[in-house]
Amino acid sequence: MSKNKVGILHIKNKQPIKAISYQDLYLMKETLEQLQSWTAILELLDEFFSNKQLPLDKKKIIKEFHSLSRIYGMFMDDFSICTDNLENQLEKLMMKEKIKLT
């Protein structure tokens, strides 16, 4: 290839490759880990709502329901923020400049 020619790097299916930095990957991994951190709490919520034991202790259920509803509210807020962050990160990655050969 001559020094004056500028080309775009292609993969097998002739699609240009975008430049993705390590920082971009790290931000996405961090957001994913933040979402994954809710796994134990969600299992606790699932256990509470799938509990079919009789007789029911109504006072205990009311206390647990109140606290778990607050936890669920926090989860929903965090989940909404994380999904918005992931959406923004993906949009930025899709708009990245294509790698050019010089």
Biopython code that builds the backbone (N, CA, C, O; Angstrom):
import numpy as np
from Bio.PDB.StructureBuilder import StructureBuilder

atoms = [
    (1, "MET", "N", (0.841, -1.180, 0.000)),
    (1, "MET", "CA", (0.000, 0.000, 0.000)),
    (1, "MET", "C", (0.888, 1.246, 0.000)),
    (1, "MET", "O", (1.847, 1.312, 0.769)),
    (2, "SER", "N", (0.593, 2.207, -0.827)),
    (2, "SER", "CA", (1.421, 3.413, -0.874)),
    (2, "SER", "C", (1.144, 4.295, 0.336)),
    (2, "SER", "O", (0.112, 4.153, 0.992)),
    (3, "LYS", "N", (2.064, 5.201, 0.627)),
    (3, "LYS", "CA", (1.947, 6.057, 1.800)),
    (3, "LYS", "C", (0.817, 7.069, 1.687)),
    (3, "LYS", "O", (0.326, 7.541, 2.712)),
    (4, "ASN", "N", (0.396, 7.413, 0.507)),
    (4, "ASN", "CA", (-0.648, 8.421, 0.311)),
    (4, "ASN", "C", (-2.060, 7.854, 0.419)),
    (4, "ASN", "O", (-3.020, 8.608, 0.582)),
    (5, "LYS", "N", (-2.192, 6.539, 0.328)),
    (5, "LYS", "CA", (-3.520, 5.936, 0.384)),
    (5, "LYS", "C", (-4.001, 5.808, 1.826)),
    (5, "LYS", "O", (-3.243, 5.425, 2.717)),
    (6, "VAL", "N", (-5.276, 6.138, 2.036)),
    (6, "VAL", "CA", (-5.896, 5.956, 3.345)),
    (6, "VAL", "C", (-7.075, 5.021, 3.140)),
    (6, "VAL", "O", (-7.939, 5.283, 2.303)),
    (7, "GLY", "N", (-7.117, 3.940, 3.892)),
    (7, "GLY", "CA", (-8.213, 2.985, 3.766)),
    (7, "GLY", "C", (-8.881, 2.761, 5.106)),
    (7, "GLY", "O", (-8.396, 3.207, 6.145)),
    (8, "ILE", "N", (-9.988, 2.074, 5.063)),
    (8, "ILE", "CA", (-10.698, 1.724, 6.290)),
    (8, "ILE", "C", (-10.514, 0.231, 6.510)),
    (8, "ILE", "O", (-10.677, -0.569, 5.589)),
    (9, "LEU", "N", (-10.173, -0.135, 7.733)),
    (9, "LEU", "CA", (-9.968, -1.532, 8.082)),
    (9, "LEU", "C", (-11.319, -2.241, 8.099)),
    (9, "LEU", "O", (-12.268, -1.753, 8.712)),
    (10, "HIS", "N", (-11.409, -3.392, 7.430)),
    (10, "HIS", "CA", (-12.654, -4.153, 7.354)),
    (10, "HIS", "C", (-12.455, -5.537, 7.958)),
    (10, "HIS", "O", (-11.349, -6.078, 7.958)),
    (11, "ILE", "N", (-13.537, -6.095, 8.470)),
    (11, "ILE", "CA", (-13.505, -7.480, 8.912)),
    (11, "ILE", "C", (-14.058, -8.344, 7.792)),
    (11, "ILE", "O", (-14.316, -7.839, 6.699)),
    (12, "LYS", "N", (-14.247, -9.632, 8.036)),
    (12, "LYS", "CA", (-14.633, -10.575, 6.987)),
    (12, "LYS", "C", (-15.878, -10.162, 6.215)),
    (12, "LYS", "O", (-15.916, -10.304, 4.993)),
    (13, "ASN", "N", (-16.896, -9.656, 6.903)),
    (13, "ASN", "CA", (-18.142, -9.317, 6.205)),
    (13, "ASN", "C", (-18.131, -7.896, 5.657)),
    (13, "ASN", "O", (-19.187, -7.325, 5.382)),
    (14, "LYS", "N", (-16.953, -7.331, 5.499)),
    (14, "LYS", "CA", (-16.748, -6.013, 4.876)),
    (14, "LYS", "C", (-17.299, -4.843, 5.695)),
    (14, "LYS", "O", (-17.490, -3.751, 5.160)),
    (15, "GLN", "N", (-17.552, -5.060, 6.973)),
    (15, "GLN", "CA", (-18.009, -3.970, 7.832)),
    (15, "GLN", "C", (-16.794, -3.288, 8.457)),
    (15, "GLN", "O", (-15.873, -3.970, 8.906)),
    (16, "PRO", "N", (-16.775, -1.942, 8.494)),
    (16, "PRO", "CA", (-15.643, -1.249, 9.115)),
    (16, "PRO", "C", (-15.604, -1.497, 10.626)),
    (16, "PRO", "O", (-16.638, -1.712, 11.259)),
    (17, "ILE", "N", (-14.414, -1.462, 11.178)),
    (17, "ILE", "CA", (-14.223, -1.673, 12.612)),
    (17, "ILE", "C", (-14.204, -0.321, 13.314)),
    (17, "ILE", "O", (-13.565, 0.619, 12.842)),
    (18, "LYS", "N", (-14.903, -0.226, 14.440)),
    (18, "LYS", "CA", (-14.929, 1.022, 15.207)),
    (18, "LYS", "C", (-13.845, 0.980, 16.281)),
    (18, "LYS", "O", (-13.481, -0.087, 16.775)),
    (19, "ALA", "N", (-13.343, 2.151, 16.629)),
    (19, "ALA", "CA", (-12.328, 2.264, 17.675)),
    (19, "ALA", "C", (-13.023, 2.262, 19.032)),
    (19, "ALA", "O", (-13.806, 3.162, 19.337)),
    (20, "ILE", "N", (-12.735, 1.249, 19.841)),
    (20, "ILE", "CA", (-13.316, 1.163, 21.180)),
    (20, "ILE", "C", (-12.157, 1.121, 22.162)),
    (20, "ILE", "O", (-11.301, 0.239, 22.093)),
    (21, "SER", "N", (-12.140, 2.071, 23.064)),
    (21, "SER", "CA", (-11.031, 2.153, 24.012)),
    (21, "SER", "C", (-11.272, 1.238, 25.209)),
    (21, "SER", "O", (-12.390, 0.786, 25.457)),
    (22, "TYR", "N", (-10.205, 0.981, 25.933)),
    (22, "TYR", "CA", (-10.301, 0.186, 27.155)),
    (22, "TYR", "C", (-11.216, 0.878, 28.152)),
    (22, "TYR", "O", (-11.951, 0.210, 28.880)),
    (23, "GLN", "N", (-11.183, 2.200, 28.198)),
    (23, "GLN", "CA", (-12.029, 2.968, 29.112)),
    (23, "GLN", "C", (-13.508, 2.722, 28.812)),
    (23, "GLN", "O", (-14.314, 2.601, 29.735)),
    (24, "ASP", "N", (-13.869, 2.647, 27.535)),
    (24, "ASP", "CA", (-15.256, 2.356, 27.157)),
    (24, "ASP", "C", (-15.685, 0.994, 27.689)),
    (24, "ASP", "O", (-16.770, 0.849, 28.252)),
    (25, "LEU", "N", (-14.827, 0.005, 27.506)),
    (25, "LEU", "CA", (-15.130, -1.341, 27.989)),
    (25, "LEU", "C", (-15.217, -1.370, 29.508)),
    (25, "LEU", "O", (-16.090, -2.031, 30.071)),
    (26, "TYR", "N", (-14.320, -0.657, 30.170)),
    (26, "TYR", "CA", (-14.310, -0.618, 31.626)),
    (26, "TYR", "C", (-15.600, 0.003, 32.169)),
    (26, "TYR", "O", (-16.159, -0.493, 33.147)),
    (27, "LEU", "N", (-16.077, 1.083, 31.542)),
    (27, "LEU", "CA", (-17.316, 1.722, 31.992)),
    (27, "LEU", "C", (-18.514, 0.790, 31.846)),
    (27, "LEU", "O", (-19.381, 0.745, 32.718)),
    (28, "MET", "N", (-18.561, 0.054, 30.754)),
    (28, "MET", "CA", (-19.664, -0.889, 30.562)),
    (28, "MET", "C", (-19.584, -2.029, 31.572)),
    (28, "MET", "O", (-20.606, -2.460, 32.104)),
    (29, "LYS", "N", (-18.379, -2.516, 31.838)),
    (29, "LYS", "CA", (-18.203, -3.591, 32.815)),
    (29, "LYS", "C", (-18.604, -3.113, 34.205)),
    (29, "LYS", "O", (-19.231, -3.855, 34.961)),
    (30, "GLU", "N", (-18.250, -1.892, 34.540)),
    (30, "GLU", "CA", (-18.598, -1.322, 35.840)),
    (30, "GLU", "C", (-20.121, -1.217, 36.005)),
    (30, "GLU", "O", (-20.654, -1.525, 37.070)),
    (31, "THR", "N", (-20.804, -0.788, 34.963)),
    (31, "THR", "CA", (-22.264, -0.683, 35.016)),
    (31, "THR", "C", (-22.894, -2.065, 35.150)),
    (31, "THR", "O", (-23.855, -2.239, 35.899)),
    (32, "LEU", "N", (-22.363, -3.040, 34.435)),
    (32, "LEU", "CA", (-22.867, -4.407, 34.535)),
    (32, "LEU", "C", (-22.664, -4.960, 35.943)),
    (32, "LEU", "O", (-23.558, -5.608, 36.486)),
    (33, "GLU", "N", (-21.506, -4.713, 36.534)),
    (33, "GLU", "CA", (-21.242, -5.169, 37.899)),
    (33, "GLU", "C", (-22.186, -4.511, 38.894)),
    (33, "GLU", "O", (-22.603, -5.139, 39.868)),
    (34, "GLN", "N", (-22.521, -3.254, 38.653)),
    (34, "GLN", "CA", (-23.461, -2.563, 39.528)),
    (34, "GLN", "C", (-24.830, -3.238, 39.468)),
    (34, "GLN", "O", (-25.486, -3.404, 40.496)),
    (35, "LEU", "N", (-25.254, -3.622, 38.287)),
    (35, "LEU", "CA", (-26.527, -4.337, 38.153)),
    (35, "LEU", "C", (-26.448, -5.722, 38.798)),
    (35, "LEU", "O", (-27.396, -6.161, 39.450)),
    (36, "GLN", "N", (-25.325, -6.403, 38.618)),
    (36, "GLN", "CA", (-25.167, -7.738, 39.188)),
    (36, "GLN", "C", (-25.109, -7.713, 40.712)),
    (36, "GLN", "O", (-25.394, -8.724, 41.354)),
    (37, "SER", "N", (-24.747, -6.584, 41.295)),
    (37, "SER", "CA", (-24.667, -6.491, 42.751)),
    (37, "SER", "C", (-26.036, -6.630, 43.413)),
    (37, "SER", "O", (-26.120, -6.868, 44.618)),
    (38, "TRP", "N", (-27.097, -6.485, 42.641)),
    (38, "TRP", "CA", (-28.458, -6.600, 43.179)),
    (38, "TRP", "C", (-28.942, -8.046, 43.252)),
    (38, "TRP", "O", (-30.047, -8.286, 43.739)),
    (39, "THR", "N", (-28.169, -9.002, 42.793)),
    (39, "THR", "CA", (-28.617, -10.389, 42.714)),
    (39, "THR", "C", (-29.078, -10.935, 44.063)),
    (39, "THR", "O", (-30.161, -11.513, 44.150)),
    (40, "ALA", "N", (-28.285, -10.767, 45.106)),
    (40, "ALA", "CA", (-28.641, -11.312, 46.423)),
    (40, "ALA", "C", (-29.922, -10.678, 46.963)),
    (40, "ALA", "O", (-30.765, -11.368, 47.536)),
    (41, "ILE", "N", (-30.064, -9.377, 46.783)),
    (41, "ILE", "CA", (-31.265, -8.683, 47.257)),
    (41, "ILE", "C", (-32.492, -9.168, 46.497)),
    (41, "ILE", "O", (-33.548, -9.380, 47.091)),
    (42, "LEU", "N", (-32.358, -9.345, 45.191)),
    (42, "LEU", "CA", (-33.494, -9.821, 44.396)),
    (42, "LEU", "C", (-33.879, -11.248, 44.774)),
    (42, "LEU", "O", (-35.058, -11.599, 44.741)),
    (43, "GLU", "N", (-32.903, -12.069, 45.131)),
    (43, "GLU", "CA", (-33.211, -13.421, 45.602)),
    (43, "GLU", "C", (-33.979, -13.363, 46.919)),
    (43, "GLU", "O", (-34.892, -14.159, 47.139)),
    (44, "LEU", "N", (-33.620, -12.436, 47.788)),
    (44, "LEU", "CA", (-34.335, -12.243, 49.048)),
    (44, "LEU", "C", (-35.780, -11.813, 48.788)),
    (44, "LEU", "O", (-36.704, -12.324, 49.421)),
    (45, "LEU", "N", (-35.971, -10.885, 47.866)),
    (45, "LEU", "CA", (-37.327, -10.459, 47.505)),
    (45, "LEU", "C", (-38.130, -11.617, 46.923)),
    (45, "LEU", "O", (-39.303, -11.797, 47.248)),
    (46, "ASP", "N", (-37.492, -12.393, 46.068)),
    (46, "ASP", "CA", (-38.169, -13.542, 45.474)),
    (46, "ASP", "C", (-38.587, -14.542, 46.550)),
    (46, "ASP", "O", (-39.695, -15.075, 46.510)),
    (47, "GLU", "N", (-37.708, -14.790, 47.498)),
    (47, "GLU", "CA", (-38.010, -15.713, 48.597)),
    (47, "GLU", "C", (-39.193, -15.209, 49.422)),
    (47, "GLU", "O", (-40.067, -15.988, 49.803)),
    (48, "PHE", "N", (-39.219, -13.912, 49.696)),
    (48, "PHE", "CA", (-40.309, -13.338, 50.485)),
    (48, "PHE", "C", (-41.645, -13.512, 49.771)),
    (48, "PHE", "O", (-42.626, -13.935, 50.383)),
    (49, "PHE", "N", (-41.687, -13.190, 48.489)),
    (49, "PHE", "CA", (-42.953, -13.236, 47.768)),
    (49, "PHE", "C", (-43.373, -14.653, 47.374)),
    (49, "PHE", "O", (-44.537, -14.877, 47.042)),
    (50, "SER", "N", (-42.448, -15.607, 47.406)),
    (50, "SER", "CA", (-42.828, -16.983, 47.085)),
    (50, "SER", "C", (-43.081, -17.816, 48.340)),
    (50, "SER", "O", (-43.383, -19.005, 48.239)),
    (51, "ASN", "N", (-42.962, -17.216, 49.508)),
    (51, "ASN", "CA", (-43.188, -17.919, 50.771)),
    (51, "ASN", "C", (-44.678, -18.216, 50.932)),
    (51, "ASN", "O", (-45.502, -17.304, 50.987)),
    (52, "LYS", "N", (-45.010, -19.505, 51.006)),
    (52, "LYS", "CA", (-46.411, -19.920, 51.109)),
    (52, "LYS", "C", (-46.697, -20.628, 52.436)),
    (52, "LYS", "O", (-47.653, -21.397, 52.537)),
    (53, "GLN", "N", (-45.878, -20.371, 53.443)),
    (53, "GLN", "CA", (-46.050, -21.056, 54.719)),
    (53, "GLN", "C", (-47.334, -20.623, 55.413)),
    (53, "GLN", "O", (-47.734, -19.460, 55.362)),
    (54, "LEU", "N", (-47.961, -21.592, 56.060)),
    (54, "LEU", "CA", (-49.140, -21.321, 56.885)),
    (54, "LEU", "C", (-48.820, -21.779, 58.287)),
    (54, "LEU", "O", (-48.083, -22.758, 58.407)),
    (55, "PRO", "N", (-49.270, -21.207, 59.308)),
    (55, "PRO", "CA", (-50.078, -19.984, 59.382)),
    (55, "PRO", "C", (-49.220, -18.747, 59.143)),
    (55, "PRO", "O", (-48.010, -18.756, 59.371)),
    (56, "LEU", "N", (-49.854, -17.712, 58.692)),
    (56, "LEU", "CA", (-49.164, -16.462, 58.397)),
    (56, "LEU", "C", (-49.039, -15.611, 59.652)),
    (56, "LEU", "O", (-49.989, -15.472, 60.423)),
    (57, "ASP", "N", (-47.857, -15.047, 59.843)),
    (57, "ASP", "CA", (-47.637, -14.098, 60.931)),
    (57, "ASP", "C", (-47.811, -12.706, 60.331)),
    (57, "ASP", "O", (-46.886, -12.156, 59.732)),
    (58, "LYS", "N", (-48.996, -12.151, 60.498)),
    (58, "LYS", "CA", (-49.342, -10.900, 59.816)),
    (58, "LYS", "C", (-48.444, -9.738, 60.221)),
    (58, "LYS", "O", (-48.078, -8.924, 59.373)),
    (59, "LYS", "N", (-48.080, -9.642, 61.500)),
    (59, "LYS", "CA", (-47.215, -8.536, 61.938)),
    (59, "LYS", "C", (-45.837, -8.637, 61.285)),
    (59, "LYS", "O", (-45.272, -7.641, 60.833)),
    (60, "LYS", "N", (-45.314, -9.855, 61.246)),
    (60, "LYS", "CA", (-44.003, -10.061, 60.630)),
    (60, "LYS", "C", (-44.063, -9.739, 59.133)),
    (60, "LYS", "O", (-43.150, -9.116, 58.590)),
    (61, "ILE", "N", (-45.126, -10.161, 58.480)),
    (61, "ILE", "CA", (-45.280, -9.906, 57.049)),
    (61, "ILE", "C", (-45.364, -8.413, 56.771)),
    (61, "ILE", "O", (-44.767, -7.927, 55.811)),
    (62, "ILE", "N", (-46.097, -7.683, 57.598)),
    (62, "ILE", "CA", (-46.231, -6.233, 57.407)),
    (62, "ILE", "C", (-44.874, -5.551, 57.541)),
    (62, "ILE", "O", (-44.535, -4.692, 56.727)),
    (63, "LYS", "N", (-44.090, -5.923, 58.561)),
    (63, "LYS", "CA", (-42.753, -5.334, 58.747)),
    (63, "LYS", "C", (-41.845, -5.655, 57.557)),
    (63, "LYS", "O", (-41.185, -4.773, 57.006)),
    (64, "GLU", "N", (-41.826, -6.926, 57.176)),
    (64, "GLU", "CA", (-40.967, -7.330, 56.066)),
    (64, "GLU", "C", (-41.411, -6.686, 54.757)),
    (64, "GLU", "O", (-40.580, -6.263, 53.953)),
    (65, "PHE", "N", (-42.710, -6.613, 54.550)),
    (65, "PHE", "CA", (-43.221, -6.019, 53.319)),
    (65, "PHE", "C", (-42.802, -4.559, 53.214)),
    (65, "PHE", "O", (-42.388, -4.100, 52.150)),
    (66, "HIS", "N", (-42.910, -3.833, 54.321)),
    (66, "HIS", "CA", (-42.529, -2.416, 54.308)),
    (66, "HIS", "C", (-41.046, -2.259, 53.974)),
    (66, "HIS", "O", (-40.684, -1.456, 53.114)),
    (67, "SER", "N", (-40.192, -3.021, 54.650)),
    (67, "SER", "CA", (-38.750, -2.881, 54.403)),
    (67, "SER", "C", (-38.379, -3.353, 52.994)),
    (67, "SER", "O", (-37.561, -2.723, 52.324)),
    (68, "LEU", "N", (-38.972, -4.447, 52.552)),
    (68, "LEU", "CA", (-38.649, -4.950, 51.215)),
    (68, "LEU", "C", (-39.198, -4.048, 50.117)),
    (68, "LEU", "O", (-38.616, -3.966, 49.035)),
    (69, "SER", "N", (-40.306, -3.374, 50.382)),
    (69, "SER", "CA", (-40.824, -2.441, 49.373)),
    (69, "SER", "C", (-39.889, -1.245, 49.220)),
    (69, "SER", "O", (-39.732, -0.716, 48.120)),
    (70, "ARG", "N", (-39.270, -0.821, 50.317)),
    (70, "ARG", "CA", (-38.294, 0.272, 50.233)),
    (70, "ARG", "C", (-37.043, -0.180, 49.476)),
    (70, "ARG", "O", (-36.493, 0.568, 48.667)),
    (71, "ILE", "N", (-36.604, -1.406, 49.746)),
    (71, "ILE", "CA", (-35.448, -1.952, 49.026)),
    (71, "ILE", "C", (-35.762, -2.047, 47.538)),
    (71, "ILE", "O", (-34.927, -1.712, 46.698)),
    (72, "TYR", "N", (-36.965, -2.504, 47.218)),
    (72, "TYR", "CA", (-37.363, -2.612, 45.817)),
    (72, "TYR", "C", (-37.370, -1.232, 45.154)),
    (72, "TYR", "O", (-36.960, -1.093, 44.001)),
    (73, "GLY", "N", (-37.832, -0.220, 45.878)),
    (73, "GLY", "CA", (-37.818, 1.145, 45.346)),
    (73, "GLY", "C", (-36.405, 1.612, 45.031)),
    (73, "GLY", "O", (-36.168, 2.238, 43.998)),
    (74, "MET", "N", (-35.462, 1.304, 45.925)),
    (74, "MET", "CA", (-34.061, 1.663, 45.680)),
    (74, "MET", "C", (-33.519, 0.911, 44.471)),
    (74, "MET", "O", (-32.799, 1.473, 43.647)),
    (75, "PHE", "N", (-33.877, -0.378, 44.376)),
    (75, "PHE", "CA", (-33.438, -1.168, 43.228)),
    (75, "PHE", "C", (-33.951, -0.560, 41.929)),
    (75, "PHE", "O", (-33.194, -0.416, 40.969)),
    (76, "MET", "N", (-35.220, -0.207, 41.893)),
    (76, "MET", "CA", (-35.797, 0.346, 40.666)),
    (76, "MET", "C", (-35.110, 1.652, 40.269)),
    (76, "MET", "O", (-34.857, 1.889, 39.088)),
    (77, "ASP", "N", (-34.810, 2.497, 41.254)),
    (77, "ASP", "CA", (-34.099, 3.745, 40.960)),
    (77, "ASP", "C", (-32.721, 3.454, 40.367)),
    (77, "ASP", "O", (-32.336, 4.030, 39.350)),
    (78, "ASP", "N", (-31.983, 2.549, 41.019)),
    (78, "ASP", "CA", (-30.640, 2.211, 40.560)),
    (78, "ASP", "C", (-30.685, 1.512, 39.204)),
    (78, "ASP", "O", (-29.859, 1.790, 38.335)),
    (79, "PHE", "N", (-31.636, 0.612, 39.020)),
    (79, "PHE", "CA", (-31.783, -0.103, 37.758)),
    (79, "PHE", "C", (-32.063, 0.868, 36.620)),
    (79, "PHE", "O", (-31.509, 0.735, 35.529)),
    (80, "SER", "N", (-32.918, 1.838, 36.878)),
    (80, "SER", "CA", (-33.251, 2.835, 35.862)),
    (80, "SER", "C", (-32.016, 3.650, 35.476)),
    (80, "SER", "O", (-31.770, 3.896, 34.295)),
    (81, "ILE", "N", (-31.248, 4.061, 36.472)),
    (81, "ILE", "CA", (-30.022, 4.825, 36.217)),
    (81, "ILE", "C", (-29.019, 3.975, 35.431)),
    (81, "ILE", "O", (-28.412, 4.451, 34.472)),
    (82, "CYS", "N", (-28.849, 2.720, 35.843)),
    (82, "CYS", "CA", (-27.890, 1.834, 35.166)),
    (82, "CYS", "C", (-28.285, 1.570, 33.721)),
    (82, "CYS", "O", (-27.432, 1.587, 32.834)),
    (83, "THR", "N", (-29.559, 1.328, 33.476)),
    (83, "THR", "CA", (-29.975, 1.071, 32.094)),
    (83, "THR", "C", (-29.824, 2.322, 31.237)),
    (83, "THR", "O", (-29.470, 2.230, 30.061)),
    (84, "ASP", "N", (-30.090, 3.490, 31.817)),
    (84, "ASP", "CA", (-29.858, 4.740, 31.081)),
    (84, "ASP", "C", (-28.371, 4.903, 30.762)),
    (84, "ASP", "O", (-28.003, 5.291, 29.653)),
    (85, "ASN", "N", (-27.514, 4.598, 31.758)),
    (85, "ASN", "CA", (-26.065, 4.685, 31.541)),
    (85, "ASN", "C", (-25.613, 3.730, 30.439)),
    (85, "ASN", "O", (-24.832, 4.108, 29.565)),
    (86, "LEU", "N", (-26.102, 2.499, 30.481)),
    (86, "LEU", "CA", (-25.733, 1.528, 29.446)),
    (86, "LEU", "C", (-26.194, 1.984, 28.071)),
    (86, "LEU", "O", (-25.470, 1.841, 27.086)),
    (87, "GLU", "N", (-27.390, 2.528, 28.009)),
    (87, "GLU", "CA", (-27.909, 3.023, 26.738)),
    (87, "GLU", "C", (-27.024, 4.143, 26.192)),
    (87, "GLU", "O", (-26.698, 4.160, 25.005)),
    (88, "ASN", "N", (-26.637, 5.079, 27.063)),
    (88, "ASN", "CA", (-25.757, 6.178, 26.643)),
    (88, "ASN", "C", (-24.388, 5.658, 26.212)),
    (88, "ASN", "O", (-23.832, 6.116, 25.213)),
    (89, "GLN", "N", (-23.848, 4.704, 26.964)),
    (89, "GLN", "CA", (-22.547, 4.140, 26.623)),
    (89, "GLN", "C", (-22.593, 3.440, 25.267)),
    (89, "GLN", "O", (-21.671, 3.577, 24.463)),
    (90, "LEU", "N", (-23.658, 2.696, 25.015)),
    (90, "LEU", "CA", (-23.787, 2.011, 23.726)),
    (90, "LEU", "C", (-23.951, 3.001, 22.581)),
    (90, "LEU", "O", (-23.394, 2.798, 21.503)),
    (91, "GLU", "N", (-24.711, 4.069, 22.805)),
    (91, "GLU", "CA", (-24.864, 5.096, 21.768)),
    (91, "GLU", "C", (-23.515, 5.722, 21.427)),
    (91, "GLU", "O", (-23.210, 5.953, 20.257)),
    (92, "LYS", "N", (-22.705, 5.998, 22.461)),
    (92, "LYS", "CA", (-21.380, 6.574, 22.225)),
    (92, "LYS", "C", (-20.493, 5.604, 21.448)),
    (92, "LYS", "O", (-19.757, 6.010, 20.549)),
    (93, "LEU", "N", (-20.569, 4.319, 21.801)),
    (93, "LEU", "CA", (-19.766, 3.326, 21.089)),
    (93, "LEU", "C", (-20.189, 3.213, 19.628)),
    (93, "LEU", "O", (-19.350, 3.043, 18.744)),
    (94, "MET", "N", (-21.477, 3.306, 19.383)),
    (94, "MET", "CA", (-21.967, 3.201, 18.009)),
    (94, "MET", "C", (-21.552, 4.404, 17.168)),
    (94, "MET", "O", (-21.452, 4.297, 15.945)),
    (95, "MET", "N", (-21.311, 5.541, 17.804)),
    (95, "MET", "CA", (-20.934, 6.754, 17.084)),
    (95, "MET", "C", (-19.416, 6.909, 16.971)),
    (95, "MET", "O", (-18.933, 7.876, 16.381)),
    (96, "LYS", "N", (-18.666, 5.961, 17.535)),
    (96, "LYS", "CA", (-17.204, 6.049, 17.500)),
    (96, "LYS", "C", (-16.695, 6.075, 16.069)),
    (96, "LYS", "O", (-17.311, 5.537, 15.149)),
    (97, "GLU", "N", (-15.558, 6.714, 15.919)),
    (97, "GLU", "CA", (-14.912, 6.818, 14.611)),
    (97, "GLU", "C", (-14.403, 5.451, 14.169)),
    (97, "GLU", "O", (-13.962, 4.644, 14.987)),
    (98, "LYS", "N", (-14.471, 5.211, 12.890)),
    (98, "LYS", "CA", (-13.971, 3.960, 12.331)),
    (98, "LYS", "C", (-12.447, 4.021, 12.249)),
    (98, "LYS", "O", (-11.866, 5.079, 12.009)),
    (99, "ILE", "N", (-11.819, 2.879, 12.449)),
    (99, "ILE", "CA", (-10.364, 2.793, 12.380)),
    (99, "ILE", "C", (-9.929, 2.922, 10.927)),
    (99, "ILE", "O", (-10.462, 2.255, 10.041)),
    (100, "LYS", "N", (-8.959, 3.787, 10.704)),
    (100, "LYS", "CA", (-8.454, 4.010, 9.342)),
    (100, "LYS", "C", (-7.014, 3.548, 9.247)),
    (100, "LYS", "O", (-6.221, 3.734, 10.170)),
    (101, "LEU", "N", (-6.694, 2.948, 8.126)),
    (101, "LEU", "CA", (-5.315, 2.558, 7.845)),
    (101, "LEU", "C", (-4.599, 3.725, 7.193)),
    (101, "LEU", "O", (-5.168, 4.416, 6.348)),
    (102, "THR", "N", (-3.370, 3.944, 7.579)),
    (102, "THR", "CA", (-2.599, 5.015, 6.935)),
    (102, "THR", "C", (-1.378, 4.460, 6.259)),
    (102, "THR", "O", (-0.607, 5.212, 5.663)),
]
sb = StructureBuilder()
sb.init_structure("model")
sb.init_model(0)
sb.init_chain("A")
sb.init_seg("    ")
for serial, (resi, resn, name, xyz) in enumerate(atoms, 1):
    if name == "N":
        sb.init_residue(resn, " ", resi, " ")
    sb.init_atom(name, np.array(xyz, "f"), 0.0, 1.0, " ", f" {name:<3s}", serial, name[0])
structure = sb.get_structure()
